[in-house]
Amino acid sequence: MHGISNDAIDSNAFGPNPNPTVFEWLNKFDEFHGKVAIYGTWNVYDNIFNRSRSGLVMQTGWVLPQKAHETPRDALLRELYETTTRFDEEDVDNSFCRYRFSTT
């Protein structure tokens, strides 16, 4: 498998990527399923990795993944995300990106 460009995708406003990414492909294998994740400060990653189709674990932009059991640190981070003044609706400050998603 190798990457190829799609000339139809010519802007960040294109919408959901119609093509599976290598991340989505990897997530189909039993040994990787549920372990492939996307982390980024930019909300356009939702479309690049087609959140609705891919089923990948994603933390992008101002959207935090839901957790069944939040630790105090998770709760604090969620509060910061909800109450921080946003200078940009698309990008999260890099200082918030230290958060690590855990499925345990």
Biopython code that builds the backbone (N, CA, C, O; Angstrom):
import numpy as np
from Bio.PDB.StructureBuilder import StructureBuilder

atoms = [
    (1, "MET", "N", (0.847, -1.171, 0.000)),
    (1, "MET", "CA", (0.000, 0.000, 0.000)),
    (1, "MET", "C", (0.889, 1.229, 0.000)),
    (1, "MET", "O", (1.884, 1.284, 0.724)),
    (2, "HIS", "N", (0.542, 2.189, -0.789)),
    (2, "HIS", "CA", (1.279, 3.440, -0.813)),
    (2, "HIS", "C", (0.302, 4.594, -0.919)),
    (2, "HIS", "O", (-0.821, 4.430, -1.398)),
    (3, "GLY", "N", (0.730, 5.745, -0.476)),
    (3, "GLY", "CA", (-0.127, 6.913, -0.511)),
    (3, "GLY", "C", (-0.177, 7.526, -1.897)),
    (3, "GLY", "O", (0.816, 7.574, -2.623)),
    (4, "ILE", "N", (-1.357, 7.986, -2.233)),
    (4, "ILE", "CA", (-1.525, 8.718, -3.482)),
    (4, "ILE", "C", (-2.378, 9.939, -3.203)),
    (4, "ILE", "O", (-3.249, 9.919, -2.333)),
    (5, "SER", "N", (-2.125, 10.979, -3.935)),
    (5, "SER", "CA", (-2.877, 12.210, -3.724)),
    (5, "SER", "C", (-4.228, 12.131, -4.435)),
    (5, "SER", "O", (-4.412, 11.355, -5.372)),
    (6, "ASN", "N", (-5.150, 12.937, -3.975)),
    (6, "ASN", "CA", (-6.460, 13.048, -4.602)),
    (6, "ASN", "C", (-6.597, 14.490, -5.056)),
    (6, "ASN", "O", (-6.782, 15.386, -4.231)),
    (7, "ASP", "N", (-6.508, 14.723, -6.357)),
    (7, "ASP", "CA", (-6.547, 16.083, -6.897)),
    (7, "ASP", "C", (-7.861, 16.801, -6.625)),
    (7, "ASP", "O", (-7.914, 18.029, -6.688)),
    (8, "ALA", "N", (-8.919, 16.059, -6.324)),
    (8, "ALA", "CA", (-10.208, 16.683, -6.020)),
    (8, "ALA", "C", (-10.167, 17.417, -4.684)),
    (8, "ALA", "O", (-10.924, 18.363, -4.469)),
    (9, "ILE", "N", (-9.291, 16.983, -3.793)),
    (9, "ILE", "CA", (-9.156, 17.640, -2.485)),
    (9, "ILE", "C", (-8.160, 18.776, -2.658)),
    (9, "ILE", "O", (-6.947, 18.568, -2.664)),
    (10, "ASP", "N", (-8.701, 19.982, -2.800)),
    (10, "ASP", "CA", (-7.840, 21.123, -3.108)),
    (10, "ASP", "C", (-7.939, 22.261, -2.096)),
    (10, "ASP", "O", (-7.437, 23.357, -2.341)),
    (11, "SER", "N", (-8.592, 21.999, -0.946)),
    (11, "SER", "CA", (-8.647, 23.016, 0.101)),
    (11, "SER", "C", (-8.966, 22.357, 1.435)),
    (11, "SER", "O", (-9.397, 21.205, 1.485)),
    (12, "ASN", "N", (-8.752, 23.098, 2.507)),
    (12, "ASN", "CA", (-9.059, 22.590, 3.845)),
    (12, "ASN", "C", (-10.565, 22.481, 4.069)),
    (12, "ASN", "O", (-11.003, 21.805, 5.000)),
    (13, "ALA", "N", (-11.358, 23.138, 3.227)),
    (13, "ALA", "CA", (-12.811, 23.124, 3.365)),
    (13, "ALA", "C", (-13.465, 22.029, 2.525)),
    (13, "ALA", "O", (-14.683, 22.045, 2.345)),
    (14, "PHE", "N", (-12.691, 21.087, 2.013)),
    (14, "PHE", "CA", (-13.217, 20.046, 1.122)),
    (14, "PHE", "C", (-14.323, 19.224, 1.757)),
    (14, "PHE", "O", (-15.307, 18.894, 1.095)),
    (15, "GLY", "N", (-14.175, 18.890, 3.028)),
    (15, "GLY", "CA", (-15.132, 18.009, 3.699)),
    (15, "GLY", "C", (-14.479, 16.674, 3.998)),
    (15, "GLY", "O", (-13.267, 16.527, 3.842)),
    (16, "PRO", "N", (-15.274, 15.695, 4.429)),
    (16, "PRO", "CA", (-14.715, 14.392, 4.796)),
    (16, "PRO", "C", (-13.979, 13.720, 3.636)),
    (16, "PRO", "O", (-14.478, 13.670, 2.512)),
    (17, "ASN", "N", (-12.802, 13.215, 3.926)),
    (17, "ASN", "CA", (-11.968, 12.538, 2.939)),
    (17, "ASN", "C", (-12.684, 11.261, 2.476)),
    (17, "ASN", "O", (-13.011, 10.407, 3.300)),
    (18, "PRO", "N", (-12.930, 11.123, 1.162)),
    (18, "PRO", "CA", (-13.601, 9.920, 0.677)),
    (18, "PRO", "C", (-12.682, 8.696, 0.627)),
    (18, "PRO", "O", (-13.148, 7.574, 0.425)),
    (19, "ASN", "N", (-11.383, 8.914, 0.812)),
    (19, "ASN", "CA", (-10.398, 7.840, 0.703)),
    (19, "ASN", "C", (-9.932, 7.384, 2.086)),
    (19, "ASN", "O", (-9.643, 8.223, 2.940)),
    (20, "PRO", "N", (-9.853, 6.075, 2.322)),
    (20, "PRO", "CA", (-9.293, 5.607, 3.591)),
    (20, "PRO", "C", (-7.818, 5.997, 3.699)),
    (20, "PRO", "O", (-7.087, 5.993, 2.709)),
    (21, "THR", "N", (-7.403, 6.328, 4.900)),
    (21, "THR", "CA", (-5.993, 6.641, 5.152)),
    (21, "THR", "C", (-5.289, 5.384, 5.646)),
    (21, "THR", "O", (-5.936, 4.382, 5.952)),
    (22, "VAL", "N", (-3.979, 5.441, 5.720)),
    (22, "VAL", "CA", (-3.221, 4.296, 6.233)),
    (22, "VAL", "C", (-3.599, 4.014, 7.686)),
    (22, "VAL", "O", (-3.520, 2.869, 8.132)),
    (23, "PHE", "N", (-4.008, 5.038, 8.424)),
    (23, "PHE", "CA", (-4.431, 4.851, 9.814)),
    (23, "PHE", "C", (-5.708, 4.013, 9.870)),
    (23, "PHE", "O", (-5.834, 3.115, 10.703)),
    (24, "GLU", "N", (-6.639, 4.309, 8.991)),
    (24, "GLU", "CA", (-7.881, 3.540, 8.927)),
    (24, "GLU", "C", (-7.601, 2.102, 8.487)),
    (24, "GLU", "O", (-8.190, 1.159, 9.016)),
    (25, "TRP", "N", (-6.721, 1.947, 7.541)),
    (25, "TRP", "CA", (-6.322, 0.622, 7.050)),
    (25, "TRP", "C", (-5.720, -0.201, 8.186)),
    (25, "TRP", "O", (-6.081, -1.364, 8.369)),
    (26, "LEU", "N", (-4.793, 0.402, 8.956)),
    (26, "LEU", "CA", (-4.164, -0.302, 10.073)),
    (26, "LEU", "C", (-5.181, -0.702, 11.139)),
    (26, "LEU", "O", (-5.083, -1.778, 11.730)),
    (27, "ASN", "N", (-6.153, 0.167, 11.376)),
    (27, "ASN", "CA", (-7.148, -0.079, 12.414)),
    (27, "ASN", "C", (-8.018, -1.298, 12.109)),
    (27, "ASN", "O", (-8.699, -1.801, 13.003)),
    (28, "LYS", "N", (-8.011, -1.779, 10.876)),
    (28, "LYS", "CA", (-8.800, -2.961, 10.496)),
    (28, "LYS", "C", (-8.145, -4.269, 10.926)),
    (28, "LYS", "O", (-8.806, -5.307, 10.965)),
    (29, "PHE", "N", (-6.855, -4.230, 11.249)),
    (29, "PHE", "CA", (-6.147, -5.437, 11.674)),
    (29, "PHE", "C", (-6.393, -5.680, 13.160)),
    (29, "PHE", "O", (-6.335, -4.750, 13.964)),
    (30, "ASP", "N", (-6.667, -6.931, 13.520)),
    (30, "ASP", "CA", (-6.980, -7.261, 14.912)),
    (30, "ASP", "C", (-5.930, -6.748, 15.891)),
    (30, "ASP", "O", (-6.278, -6.237, 16.955)),
    (31, "GLU", "N", (-4.652, -6.878, 15.547)),
    (31, "GLU", "CA", (-3.601, -6.480, 16.489)),
    (31, "GLU", "C", (-3.507, -4.963, 16.696)),
    (31, "GLU", "O", (-2.893, -4.502, 17.658)),
    (32, "PHE", "N", (-4.118, -4.187, 15.787)),
    (32, "PHE", "CA", (-4.068, -2.728, 15.906)),
    (32, "PHE", "C", (-5.433, -2.108, 16.197)),
    (32, "PHE", "O", (-5.505, -0.939, 16.579)),
    (33, "HIS", "N", (-6.513, -2.864, 16.026)),
    (33, "HIS", "CA", (-7.853, -2.299, 16.155)),
    (33, "HIS", "C", (-8.051, -1.636, 17.527)),
    (33, "HIS", "O", (-7.807, -2.243, 18.570)),
    (34, "GLY", "N", (-8.490, -0.398, 17.494)),
    (34, "GLY", "CA", (-8.711, 0.355, 18.721)),
    (34, "GLY", "C", (-7.455, 0.965, 19.314)),
    (34, "GLY", "O", (-7.518, 1.670, 20.321)),
    (35, "LYS", "N", (-6.294, 0.691, 18.683)),
    (35, "LYS", "CA", (-5.026, 1.221, 19.185)),
    (35, "LYS", "C", (-4.467, 2.312, 18.274)),
    (35, "LYS", "O", (-3.451, 2.929, 18.593)),
    (36, "VAL", "N", (-5.116, 2.546, 17.161)),
    (36, "VAL", "CA", (-4.700, 3.585, 16.220)),
    (36, "VAL", "C", (-5.457, 4.851, 16.586)),
    (36, "VAL", "O", (-6.683, 4.837, 16.692)),
    (37, "ALA", "N", (-4.732, 5.939, 16.777)),
    (37, "ALA", "CA", (-5.367, 7.172, 17.230)),
    (37, "ALA", "C", (-4.803, 8.384, 16.512)),
    (37, "ALA", "O", (-3.670, 8.372, 16.029)),
    (38, "ILE", "N", (-5.610, 9.423, 16.453)),
    (38, "ILE", "CA", (-5.234, 10.682, 15.832)),
    (38, "ILE", "C", (-5.269, 11.760, 16.910)),
    (38, "ILE", "O", (-6.282, 11.936, 17.587)),
    (39, "TYR", "N", (-4.171, 12.470, 17.064)),
    (39, "TYR", "CA", (-4.077, 13.583, 17.996)),
    (39, "TYR", "C", (-3.622, 14.805, 17.228)),
    (39, "TYR", "O", (-2.627, 14.744, 16.506)),
    (40, "GLY", "N", (-4.326, 15.905, 17.368)),
    (40, "GLY", "CA", (-3.908, 17.112, 16.686)),
    (40, "GLY", "C", (-4.657, 18.320, 17.200)),
    (40, "GLY", "O", (-5.774, 18.207, 17.705)),
    (41, "THR", "N", (-4.036, 19.470, 17.068)),
    (41, "THR", "CA", (-4.655, 20.699, 17.541)),
    (41, "THR", "C", (-5.633, 21.266, 16.524)),
    (41, "THR", "O", (-6.386, 22.183, 16.853)),
    (42, "TRP", "N", (-5.646, 20.760, 15.319)),
    (42, "TRP", "CA", (-6.412, 21.325, 14.212)),
    (42, "TRP", "C", (-7.686, 20.521, 13.994)),
    (42, "TRP", "O", (-7.621, 19.303, 13.832)),
    (43, "ASN", "N", (-8.842, 21.177, 13.988)),
    (43, "ASN", "CA", (-10.093, 20.435, 13.835)),
    (43, "ASN", "C", (-10.312, 19.891, 12.425)),
    (43, "ASN", "O", (-11.199, 19.059, 12.233)),
    (44, "VAL", "N", (-9.546, 20.322, 11.445)),
    (44, "VAL", "CA", (-9.673, 19.805, 10.079)),
    (44, "VAL", "C", (-9.260, 18.333, 10.009)),
    (44, "VAL", "O", (-9.613, 17.637, 9.058)),
    (45, "TYR", "N", (-8.513, 17.857, 11.009)),
    (45, "TYR", "CA", (-8.165, 16.433, 11.045)),
    (45, "TYR", "C", (-9.417, 15.552, 11.083)),
    (45, "TYR", "O", (-9.382, 14.409, 10.628)),
    (46, "ASP", "N", (-10.523, 16.079, 11.622)),
    (46, "ASP", "CA", (-11.773, 15.313, 11.618)),
    (46, "ASP", "C", (-12.151, 14.909, 10.191)),
    (46, "ASP", "O", (-12.605, 13.789, 9.955)),
    (47, "ASN", "N", (-11.963, 15.821, 9.253)),
    (47, "ASN", "CA", (-12.271, 15.535, 7.853)),
    (47, "ASN", "C", (-11.153, 14.763, 7.158)),
    (47, "ASN", "O", (-11.422, 13.864, 6.362)),
    (48, "ILE", "N", (-9.918, 15.105, 7.450)),
    (48, "ILE", "CA", (-8.787, 14.425, 6.811)),
    (48, "ILE", "C", (-8.838, 12.935, 7.095)),
    (48, "ILE", "O", (-8.593, 12.119, 6.207)),
    (49, "PHE", "N", (-9.159, 12.578, 8.341)),
    (49, "PHE", "CA", (-9.208, 11.173, 8.736)),
    (49, "PHE", "C", (-10.645, 10.638, 8.778)),
    (49, "PHE", "O", (-10.884, 9.548, 9.298)),
    (50, "ASN", "N", (-11.584, 11.388, 8.243)),
    (50, "ASN", "CA", (-12.997, 11.025, 8.128)),
    (50, "ASN", "C", (-13.510, 10.354, 9.405)),
    (50, "ASN", "O", (-13.749, 9.147, 9.447)),
    (51, "ARG", "N", (-13.667, 11.172, 10.433)),
    (51, "ARG", "CA", (-14.076, 10.696, 11.759)),
    (51, "ARG", "C", (-15.303, 9.792, 11.690)),
    (51, "ARG", "O", (-15.330, 8.740, 12.329)),
    (52, "SER", "N", (-16.306, 10.182, 10.932)),
    (52, "SER", "CA", (-17.560, 9.419, 10.925)),
    (52, "SER", "C", (-17.416, 8.040, 10.290)),
    (52, "SER", "O", (-18.095, 7.105, 10.714)),
    (53, "ARG", "N", (-16.570, 7.886, 9.305)),
    (53, "ARG", "CA", (-16.400, 6.586, 8.657)),
    (53, "ARG", "C", (-15.322, 5.738, 9.311)),
    (53, "ARG", "O", (-15.492, 4.531, 9.479)),
    (54, "SER", "N", (-14.216, 6.365, 9.680)),
    (54, "SER", "CA", (-13.032, 5.605, 10.093)),
    (54, "SER", "C", (-13.178, 4.909, 11.439)),
    (54, "SER", "O", (-12.617, 3.832, 11.644)),
    (55, "GLY", "N", (-13.922, 5.510, 12.353)),
    (55, "GLY", "CA", (-14.051, 4.932, 13.685)),
    (55, "GLY", "C", (-12.781, 5.035, 14.508)),
    (55, "GLY", "O", (-12.650, 4.357, 15.526)),
    (56, "LEU", "N", (-11.842, 5.874, 14.083)),
    (56, "LEU", "CA", (-10.580, 6.028, 14.807)),
    (56, "LEU", "C", (-10.784, 6.817, 16.093)),
    (56, "LEU", "O", (-11.646, 7.693, 16.160)),
    (57, "VAL", "N", (-9.999, 6.506, 17.101)),
    (57, "VAL", "CA", (-9.942, 7.312, 18.315)),
    (57, "VAL", "C", (-9.302, 8.633, 17.909)),
    (57, "VAL", "O", (-8.213, 8.656, 17.335)),
    (58, "MET", "N", (-9.987, 9.733, 18.210)),
    (58, "MET", "CA", (-9.473, 11.031, 17.779)),
    (58, "MET", "C", (-9.605, 12.083, 18.871)),
    (58, "MET", "O", (-10.631, 12.180, 19.545)),
    (59, "GLN", "N", (-8.556, 12.861, 19.029)),
    (59, "GLN", "CA", (-8.603, 14.087, 19.826)),
    (59, "GLN", "C", (-8.114, 15.171, 18.894)),
    (59, "GLN", "O", (-6.918, 15.289, 18.630)),
    (60, "THR", "N", (-9.045, 15.960, 18.401)),
    (60, "THR", "CA", (-8.706, 16.993, 17.426)),
    (60, "THR", "C", (-9.373, 18.296, 17.804)),
    (60, "THR", "O", (-10.482, 18.308, 18.338)),
    (61, "GLY", "N", (-8.697, 19.385, 17.525)),
    (61, "GLY", "CA", (-9.276, 20.682, 17.827)),
    (61, "GLY", "C", (-9.723, 20.757, 19.274)),
    (61, "GLY", "O", (-9.005, 20.348, 20.187)),
    (62, "TRP", "N", (-10.913, 21.282, 19.466)),
    (62, "TRP", "CA", (-11.459, 21.485, 20.810)),
    (62, "TRP", "C", (-12.341, 20.329, 21.269)),
    (62, "TRP", "O", (-13.098, 20.479, 22.228)),
    (63, "VAL", "N", (-12.256, 19.175, 20.598)),
    (63, "VAL", "CA", (-13.089, 18.023, 20.950)),
    (63, "VAL", "C", (-12.258, 17.006, 21.716)),
    (63, "VAL", "O", (-11.290, 16.461, 21.185)),
    (64, "LEU", "N", (-12.633, 16.752, 22.956)),
    (64, "LEU", "CA", (-11.960, 15.731, 23.757)),
    (64, "LEU", "C", (-12.690, 14.405, 23.595)),
    (64, "LEU", "O", (-13.918, 14.384, 23.515)),
    (65, "PRO", "N", (-11.960, 13.308, 23.546)),
    (65, "PRO", "CA", (-12.632, 12.008, 23.480)),
    (65, "PRO", "C", (-13.356, 11.730, 24.795)),
    (65, "PRO", "O", (-12.888, 12.121, 25.865)),
    (66, "GLN", "N", (-14.490, 11.059, 24.706)),
    (66, "GLN", "CA", (-15.229, 10.688, 25.909)),
    (66, "GLN", "C", (-14.528, 9.515, 26.586)),
    (66, "GLN", "O", (-14.006, 8.619, 25.923)),
    (67, "LYS", "N", (-14.526, 9.537, 27.897)),
    (67, "LYS", "CA", (-13.932, 8.450, 28.673)),
    (67, "LYS", "C", (-14.978, 7.917, 29.629)),
    (67, "LYS", "O", (-15.763, 8.675, 30.198)),
    (68, "ALA", "N", (-14.982, 6.619, 29.798)),
    (68, "ALA", "CA", (-15.927, 6.000, 30.723)),
    (68, "ALA", "C", (-15.617, 6.404, 32.171)),
    (68, "ALA", "O", (-16.527, 6.632, 32.968)),
    (69, "HIS", "N", (-14.336, 6.488, 32.495)),
    (69, "HIS", "CA", (-13.915, 6.817, 33.859)),
    (69, "HIS", "C", (-12.877, 7.928, 33.790)),
    (69, "HIS", "O", (-11.738, 7.692, 33.389)),
    (70, "GLU", "N", (-13.266, 9.141, 34.181)),
    (70, "GLU", "CA", (-12.335, 10.262, 34.156)),
    (70, "GLU", "C", (-11.534, 10.318, 35.447)),
    (70, "GLU", "O", (-12.073, 10.164, 36.543)),
    (71, "THR", "N", (-10.245, 10.541, 35.292)),
    (71, "THR", "CA", (-9.397, 10.787, 36.442)),
    (71, "THR", "C", (-9.547, 12.266, 36.820)),
    (71, "THR", "O", (-10.115, 13.033, 36.042)),
    (72, "PRO", "N", (-9.064, 12.678, 37.972)),
    (72, "PRO", "CA", (-9.091, 14.101, 38.314)),
    (72, "PRO", "C", (-8.357, 14.949, 37.259)),
    (72, "PRO", "O", (-8.772, 16.069, 36.961)),
    (73, "ARG", "N", (-7.283, 14.415, 36.709)),
    (73, "ARG", "CA", (-6.544, 15.142, 35.666)),
    (73, "ARG", "C", (-7.401, 15.301, 34.403)),
    (73, "ARG", "O", (-7.400, 16.361, 33.777)),
    (74, "ASP", "N", (-8.130, 14.243, 34.037)),
    (74, "ASP", "CA", (-9.027, 14.316, 32.890)),
    (74, "ASP", "C", (-10.100, 15.381, 33.110)),
    (74, "ASP", "O", (-10.399, 16.169, 32.213)),
    (75, "ALA", "N", (-10.675, 15.394, 34.316)),
    (75, "ALA", "CA", (-11.725, 16.357, 34.637)),
    (75, "ALA", "C", (-11.194, 17.786, 34.567)),
    (75, "ALA", "O", (-11.876, 18.682, 34.070)),
    (76, "LEU", "N", (-9.981, 17.998, 35.063)),
    (76, "LEU", "CA", (-9.369, 19.322, 34.998)),
    (76, "LEU", "C", (-9.148, 19.741, 33.550)),
    (76, "LEU", "O", (-9.450, 20.876, 33.182)),
    (77, "LEU", "N", (-8.630, 18.849, 32.737)),
    (77, "LEU", "CA", (-8.400, 19.177, 31.336)),
    (77, "LEU", "C", (-9.724, 19.494, 30.633)),
    (77, "LEU", "O", (-9.800, 20.443, 29.852)),
    (78, "ARG", "N", (-10.753, 18.711, 30.907)),
    (78, "ARG", "CA", (-12.065, 18.970, 30.301)),
    (78, "ARG", "C", (-12.559, 20.359, 30.711)),
    (78, "ARG", "O", (-13.083, 21.101, 29.880)),
    (79, "GLU", "N", (-12.392, 20.709, 31.984)),
    (79, "GLU", "CA", (-12.803, 22.036, 32.445)),
    (79, "GLU", "C", (-12.022, 23.136, 31.731)),
    (79, "GLU", "O", (-12.595, 24.150, 31.333)),
    (80, "LEU", "N", (-10.718, 22.935, 31.569)),
    (80, "LEU", "CA", (-9.909, 23.926, 30.858)),
    (80, "LEU", "C", (-10.368, 24.084, 29.413)),
    (80, "LEU", "O", (-10.465, 25.202, 28.907)),
    (81, "TYR", "N", (-10.651, 22.967, 28.750)),
    (81, "TYR", "CA", (-11.145, 23.029, 27.371)),
    (81, "TYR", "C", (-12.461, 23.797, 27.298)),
    (81, "TYR", "O", (-12.689, 24.566, 26.364)),
    (82, "GLU", "N", (-13.320, 23.584, 28.285)),
    (82, "GLU", "CA", (-14.645, 24.209, 28.260)),
    (82, "GLU", "C", (-14.629, 25.678, 28.646)),
    (82, "GLU", "O", (-15.521, 26.423, 28.240)),
    (83, "THR", "N", (-13.637, 26.120, 29.420)),
    (83, "THR", "CA", (-13.670, 27.484, 29.958)),
    (83, "THR", "C", (-12.581, 28.411, 29.426)),
    (83, "THR", "O", (-12.610, 29.609, 29.708)),
    (84, "THR", "N", (-11.634, 27.891, 28.674)),
    (84, "THR", "CA", (-10.543, 28.718, 28.166)),
    (84, "THR", "C", (-11.016, 29.601, 27.017)),
    (84, "THR", "O", (-11.766, 29.153, 26.150)),
    (85, "THR", "N", (-10.578, 30.848, 27.015)),
    (85, "THR", "CA", (-10.879, 31.747, 25.903)),
    (85, "THR", "C", (-10.181, 31.237, 24.659)),
    (85, "THR", "O", (-8.972, 31.005, 24.666)),
    (86, "ARG", "N", (-10.931, 31.067, 23.606)),
    (86, "ARG", "CA", (-10.392, 30.547, 22.352)),
    (86, "ARG", "C", (-9.958, 31.697, 21.457)),
    (86, "ARG", "O", (-10.757, 32.570, 21.118)),
    (87, "PHE", "N", (-8.711, 31.690, 21.084)),
    (87, "PHE", "CA", (-8.203, 32.683, 20.154)),
    (87, "PHE", "C", (-8.415, 32.234, 18.719)),
    (87, "PHE", "O", (-8.338, 33.039, 17.791)),
    (88, "ASP", "N", (-8.680, 30.962, 18.542)),
    (88, "ASP", "CA", (-8.880, 30.380, 17.222)),
    (88, "ASP", "C", (-9.840, 29.214, 17.386)),
    (88, "ASP", "O", (-9.589, 28.326, 18.201)),
    (89, "GLU", "N", (-10.921, 29.193, 16.641)),
    (89, "GLU", "CA", (-11.910, 28.126, 16.758)),
    (89, "GLU", "C", (-11.416, 26.799, 16.197)),
    (89, "GLU", "O", (-11.955, 25.749, 16.546)),
    (90, "GLU", "N", (-10.397, 26.823, 15.333)),
    (90, "GLU", "CA", (-9.922, 25.603, 14.696)),
    (90, "GLU", "C", (-8.773, 24.941, 15.445)),
    (90, "GLU", "O", (-8.671, 23.714, 15.456)),
    (91, "ASP", "N", (-7.919, 25.724, 16.062)),
    (91, "ASP", "CA", (-6.692, 25.198, 16.653)),
    (91, "ASP", "C", (-6.685, 25.371, 18.160)),
    (91, "ASP", "O", (-7.079, 26.412, 18.686)),
    (92, "VAL", "N", (-6.233, 24.338, 18.840)),
    (92, "VAL", "CA", (-6.077, 24.372, 20.290)),
    (92, "VAL", "C", (-4.634, 24.767, 20.606)),
    (92, "VAL", "O", (-3.709, 24.386, 19.890)),
    (93, "ASP", "N", (-4.455, 25.518, 21.664)),
    (93, "ASP", "CA", (-3.101, 25.879, 22.088)),
    (93, "ASP", "C", (-2.280, 24.619, 22.340)),
    (93, "ASP", "O", (-2.790, 23.643, 22.890)),
    (94, "ASN", "N", (-1.028, 24.636, 21.946)),
    (94, "ASN", "CA", (-0.158, 23.475, 22.096)),
    (94, "ASN", "C", (-0.020, 23.036, 23.554)),
    (94, "ASN", "O", (0.232, 21.862, 23.823)),
    (95, "SER", "N", (-0.181, 23.957, 24.486)),
    (95, "SER", "CA", (-0.040, 23.591, 25.903)),
    (95, "SER", "C", (-1.092, 22.572, 26.330)),
    (95, "SER", "O", (-0.872, 21.847, 27.300)),
    (96, "PHE", "N", (-2.229, 22.495, 25.636)),
    (96, "PHE", "CA", (-3.256, 21.512, 25.964)),
    (96, "PHE", "C", (-2.954, 20.139, 25.377)),
    (96, "PHE", "O", (-3.596, 19.157, 25.749)),
    (97, "CYS", "N", (-2.005, 20.057, 24.484)),
    (97, "CYS", "CA", (-1.776, 18.807, 23.757)),
    (97, "CYS", "C", (-0.928, 17.801, 24.519)),
    (97, "CYS", "O", (-0.523, 16.790, 23.946)),
    (98, "ARG", "N", (-0.652, 18.043, 25.769)),
    (98, "ARG", "CA", (0.095, 17.075, 26.568)),
    (98, "ARG", "C", (-0.815, 15.956, 27.053)),
    (98, "ARG", "O", (-0.348, 14.926, 27.539)),
    (99, "TYR", "N", (-2.106, 16.167, 26.918)),
    (99, "TYR", "CA", (-3.094, 15.170, 27.327)),
    (99, "TYR", "C", (-2.864, 13.874, 26.560)),
    (99, "TYR", "O", (-2.597, 13.896, 25.358)),
    (100, "ARG", "N", (-2.967, 12.767, 27.242)),
    (100, "ARG", "CA", (-2.819, 11.467, 26.599)),
    (100, "ARG", "C", (-4.096, 10.671, 26.821)),
    (100, "ARG", "O", (-4.570, 10.528, 27.948)),
    (101, "PHE", "N", (-4.641, 10.159, 25.736)),
    (101, "PHE", "CA", (-5.851, 9.349, 25.814)),
    (101, "PHE", "C", (-5.464, 7.942, 26.237)),
    (101, "PHE", "O", (-4.474, 7.386, 25.761)),
    (102, "SER", "N", (-6.251, 7.379, 27.130)),
    (102, "SER", "CA", (-6.006, 6.007, 27.560)),
    (102, "SER", "C", (-7.325, 5.254, 27.546)),
    (102, "SER", "O", (-8.346, 5.778, 27.991)),
    (103, "THR", "N", (-7.310, 4.044, 27.043)),
    (103, "THR", "CA", (-8.531, 3.248, 27.001)),
    (103, "THR", "C", (-8.695, 2.411, 28.256)),
    (103, "THR", "O", (-9.653, 1.647, 28.378)),
    (104, "THR", "N", (-7.761, 2.554, 29.194)),
    (104, "THR", "CA", (-7.861, 1.764, 30.425)),
    (104, "THR", "C", (-8.497, 2.568, 31.528)),
    (104, "THR", "O", (-8.664, 2.067, 32.639)),
]
sb = StructureBuilder()
sb.init_structure("model")
sb.init_model(0)
sb.init_chain("A")
sb.init_seg("    ")
for serial, (resi, resn, name, xyz) in enumerate(atoms, 1):
    if name == "N":
        sb.init_residue(resn, " ", resi, " ")
    sb.init_atom(name, np.array(xyz, "f"), 0.0, 1.0, " ", f" {name:<3s}", serial, name[0])
structure = sb.get_structure()
